[in-house]
Amino acid sequence: MKIFSGSSNKPLAERITKELKINLSPLEIDIFPDGEERVRVVEKIVDEDTVVVQSTSPKPNDCYMELFFIVDALKRSGAKSVTAVAPYLGYQRQDHVFRDGEAVSLEVIIETLEAVGMNKLITFDLHSIKIPELFFMPIVHLSALGIFAEKIKEVAEVAHKNFLVHSAGKVSSEIPKPDGANANRENFASSPLWKKKDMVLVSPDMGGIRRIKLLSEMLDNMPYVSIIKDRDLATGNIESNEIDNPDPNWKKNIKTAIIVDDMISTGRTIVAAIDLLKKNGIEEIMVFATHPVLSNEAKEILQNSKASRIFVTDSIDVPKEKHFDKLEILSIAGEIAKELKATSH
């Protein structure tokens, strides 16, 4: 198996090859003065199974065109098969017609990928569970929920230990800070996170109910709620929010909320959910989202929010200029390597 990387997320490709204990195969990618790209496969790959890692953000149009060229180059160079690892699949939110006269952009992308000869796609946490049905070629739909579940358990365990240390009149210097360099360890030491019964999972919209139920099962049936969100399809503005829960006493003992979503783009949906939870008396809020699109002013919006920590994955490469104190990036490289290893035999 030969693994190649496009330009969008080479760090993830390198982590995957490190997990598999193989070298990343080279590609020549040249950009001409007019913006056109030229792609060339350097080494012999005749009858080889090949993999190309290319997330499609930022600049999804450029990322997709480069992916099309790489797949074509691999096929023309004699590759036996081409698997694309596109952890974040751009245009996935345009999977059907919302208003008369619109294109179904995702279908155009899928048809093009299939036309250039791609044999399989590996992706993560699609916006809709129905998207795989649009493909004729095999698609492997992985999820970061298992990674999130382990991190939630880890954070809760650290908070529990810190609570015990704090109760004994000591604060350990080894306990990690929850929200950046300026965090107050004593505040974290008395965090309510250590009590599972004090925690609730939150879907920031009704579309994430299936996701939140699966995560709840991974966390011993942790309680969950969903937020009812109305969005203007023309402007993208969120017009109203309310919490959907049949039990009027759902928040009686809840002190910590964990918001879980598939992606963070502008951050407006997440911040609206955070503010609503704060109005309902939640003391601490953490956010988990698979895809860090982080467009426009998302960095500032999230850093200035009332959340204590924002966890995302490396499905999209987050450049240094988009990092902020509350952000922590978890890697999906191990999950991808596991899938590639399982299917290469």
JOQUITA-V744937 format. One record per backbone hydrogen bond with DSSP energy under -0.5 kcal/mol. CO is the residue of the C=O (numbers start at 0). NH is the residue of the N-H. E is the energy in kcal/mol with one decimal. If there is no record, write none. Layout:
((CO NH E) (CO NH E))
This chain:
((1 50 -2.4) (2 24 -2.8) (3 52 -2.5) (8 12 -1.6) (9 13 -2.4) (10 14 -1.8) (11 15 -2.4) (12 16 -2.3) (13 17 -1.9) (14 18 -2.1) (15 19 -1.9) (16 20 -0.8) (16 21 -2.3) (22 2 -0.5) (25 41 -0.9) (26 28 -0.6) (27 29 -0.5) (27 39 -2.3) (29 31 -0.5) (29 37 -2.5) (31 34 -2.5) (35 31 -3.1) (37 29 -2.7) (39 27 -2.8) (44 47 -2.2) (47 49 -0.6) (47 79 -2.0) (47 80 -1.3) (48 1 -2.3) (49 82 -2.4) (50 3 -3.5) (51 53 -0.6) (51 84 -3.0) (52 5 -2.7) (58 62 -2.3) (59 63 -2.7) (60 64 -2.1) (61 65 -2.2) (62 66 -2.2) (63 67 -2.8) (64 68 -2.1) (65 69 -2.4) (66 70 -2.6) (67 71 -2.2) (68 72 -2.6) (69 73 -2.5) (70 74 -2.3) (71 75 -2.6) (72 76 -1.3) (73 78 -2.2) (74 77 -1.5) (76 44 -0.6) (77 46 -2.8) (80 49 -2.5) (81 83 -0.5) (81 118 -2.5) (81 119 -1.3) (82 51 -2.6) (82 84 -0.5) (83 85 -0.8) (83 121 -2.9) (84 53 -2.4) (84 86 -0.5) (86 88 -0.6) (86 123 -1.7) (87 55 -1.5) (87 89 -0.8) (88 91 -1.2) (90 93 -1.8) (93 105 -2.2) (95 97 -0.5) (98 101 -1.6) (102 104 -1.1) (103 106 -0.7) (103 107 -1.2) (104 108 -2.0) (105 109 -2.6) (106 110 -2.4) (107 111 -1.9) (108 112 -2.4) (109 113 -2.3) (110 114 -1.9) (111 115 -2.0) (112 117 -1.7) (113 116 -0.8) (118 137 -0.7) (119 83 -2.8) (120 139 -3.2) (121 85 -2.1) (122 141 -3.0) (127 130 -1.3) (129 132 -1.3) (130 133 -2.4) (131 134 -1.4) (137 120 -1.7) (138 140 -0.6) (139 122 -2.6) (139 141 -0.9) (141 124 -2.3) (143 147 -2.4) (144 148 -2.9) (145 149 -1.9) (146 150 -2.0) (147 151 -2.8) (148 152 -2.2) (149 153 -2.2) (150 154 -2.9) (151 155 -2.4) (152 156 -2.3) (153 157 -2.5) (154 158 -2.5) (155 159 -2.2) (156 160 -2.6) (157 161 -2.6) (158 162 -2.3) (159 163 -2.1) (160 164 -2.4) (161 165 -3.0) (162 166 -2.4) (163 167 -1.2) (164 169 -2.5) (165 168 -1.7) (171 174 -0.9) (179 182 -1.7) (182 184 -0.7) (183 187 -1.8) (184 188 -2.4) (185 189 -1.2) (187 190 -1.8) (190 193 -0.7) (191 194 -1.8) (193 195 -0.8) (194 197 -1.7) (195 198 -2.0) (197 254 -2.7) (197 255 -2.2) (199 257 -2.6) (200 224 -2.3) (201 203 -0.5) (201 259 -2.6) (202 226 -2.1) (204 207 -1.5) (205 208 -1.4) (207 211 -2.4) (208 212 -2.2) (209 213 -2.0) (210 214 -2.1) (211 215 -2.1) (212 216 -2.0) (213 217 -1.6) (214 218 -1.1) (215 218 -0.6) (215 220 -1.8) (215 221 -1.2) (216 219 -1.0) (222 200 -2.8) (224 202 -2.2) (225 243 -3.6) (226 228 -0.7) (227 241 -1.4) (228 230 -0.5) (229 238 -3.5) (229 239 -0.9) (230 232 -0.7) (231 235 -3.3) (236 231 -2.8) (236 238 -0.6) (239 229 -1.9) (241 227 -3.7) (242 244 -0.7) (243 225 -1.3) (245 247 -0.8) (246 249 -1.9) (248 251 -2.0) (254 282 -1.1) (254 283 -2.5) (255 199 -1.8) (256 258 -0.6) (256 285 -2.4) (257 201 -2.7) (258 287 -3.0) (259 203 -0.6) (260 289 -1.2) (261 290 -2.3) (263 292 -0.9) (263 293 -2.4) (264 294 -1.3) (266 270 -2.5) (267 271 -2.3) (268 272 -1.9) (269 273 -2.6) (270 274 -2.7) (271 275 -1.9) (272 276 -2.3) (273 277 -2.4) (274 278 -2.1) (275 279 -1.0) (276 281 -2.1) (277 280 -1.8) (283 256 -2.7) (284 307 -3.1) (284 308 -0.7) (285 258 -2.8) (286 310 -3.6) (287 260 -2.4) (288 312 -0.5) (289 291 -0.6) (289 312 -1.5) (289 314 -0.6) (290 263 -2.5) (290 292 -1.6) (294 297 -1.7) (296 300 -2.5) (297 301 -2.9) (298 302 -2.3) (299 303 -2.1) (301 304 -1.0) (308 286 -2.2) (309 327 -2.4) (310 288 -2.5) (311 329 -3.2) (312 315 -0.5) (314 87 -0.5) (316 318 -0.8) (318 321 -2.2) (319 322 -1.5) (323 326 -1.7) (325 309 -2.9) (327 311 -2.3) (327 329 -0.5) (329 313 -1.2) (331 335 -2.0) (332 336 -2.8) (333 337 -2.2) (334 338 -1.8) (335 339 -2.6) (336 340 -2.6) (337 341 -2.0) (338 342 -1.7) (339 343 -0.8))
